[in-house]
Amino acid sequence: MPKSDNRRPILNSSEVAKLFGITRATLYRWLKKEKIPEPMINPDTGQRIWRQGDLDAIASFIRREKTRD
């Protein structure tokens, strides 16, 4: 897993999906529907850069969805 430094991991979309037990398609659908905020984009590669704040937002969204069931 790439890291920006020893404390702040940076994950790619596949790693984020795996972390939360969802598919990348689900992750992208949540982004498209603005359920979770869009992370930063690496200007060199065009890939999303998922940081801790982004992961916290996803976790919060999942918790809210679970309480609605």
C-alpha positions as CSV (number, residue, x, y, z in Angstrom):
1,M,0.0,0.0,0.0
2,P,1.5,3.4,-0.9
3,K,2.0,5.8,1.9
4,S,2.4,9.6,2.1
5,D,4.3,9.2,5.3
6,N,4.2,6.8,8.3
7,R,0.9,8.2,9.8
8,R,-1.2,9.0,6.7
9,P,-2.0,6.1,4.4
10,I,-3.1,6.8,0.8
11,L,-5.3,4.1,-0.7
12,N,-6.4,3.5,-4.2
13,S,-10.1,2.8,-5.1
14,S,-9.6,-1.0,-5.1
15,E,-8.0,-0.9,-1.7
16,V,-10.8,1.3,-0.3
17,A,-13.5,-1.1,-1.7
18,K,-11.7,-4.1,-0.2
19,L,-11.4,-2.3,3.1
20,F,-15.1,-1.7,3.3
21,G,-16.2,-5.0,1.8
22,I,-17.8,-3.4,-1.2
23,T,-17.1,-3.4,-5.0
24,R,-15.5,-0.6,-6.8
25,A,-18.7,-0.2,-8.7
26,T,-20.5,0.5,-5.4
27,L,-17.9,3.0,-4.4
28,Y,-18.2,4.8,-7.7
29,R,-22.0,4.8,-7.5
30,W,-21.9,6.4,-4.1
31,L,-19.5,9.1,-5.6
32,K,-21.8,9.7,-8.5
33,K,-24.9,10.0,-6.3
34,E,-22.9,12.3,-4.0
35,K,-23.4,10.0,-1.0
36,I,-19.7,10.4,-0.2
37,P,-17.3,13.3,-1.0
38,E,-15.0,13.0,-4.0
39,P,-11.4,12.5,-2.9
40,M,-8.4,14.3,-4.3
41,I,-7.3,13.3,-7.8
42,N,-3.6,12.7,-8.5
43,P,-2.9,15.2,-11.3
44,D,-0.2,12.9,-12.8
45,T,-2.2,9.7,-13.0
46,G,-5.8,10.8,-12.8
47,Q,-6.4,8.3,-10.0
48,R,-8.3,9.1,-6.8
49,I,-6.3,9.6,-3.7
50,W,-8.2,8.3,-0.7
51,R,-6.9,9.6,2.7
52,Q,-8.1,9.1,6.2
53,G,-10.8,11.8,6.1
54,D,-12.2,10.2,3.0
55,L,-12.3,6.8,4.8
56,D,-14.0,8.4,7.8
57,A,-16.7,9.9,5.5
58,I,-17.3,6.4,3.9
59,A,-17.5,4.8,7.4
60,S,-19.9,7.4,8.5
61,F,-22.1,7.0,5.5
62,I,-22.2,3.2,6.0
63,R,-23.1,3.6,9.6
64,R,-26.0,6.0,8.7
65,E,-27.3,3.5,6.1
66,K,-27.2,0.6,8.5
67,T,-29.3,2.6,11.0
68,R,-31.9,3.3,8.3
69,D,-32.5,-0.4,7.8
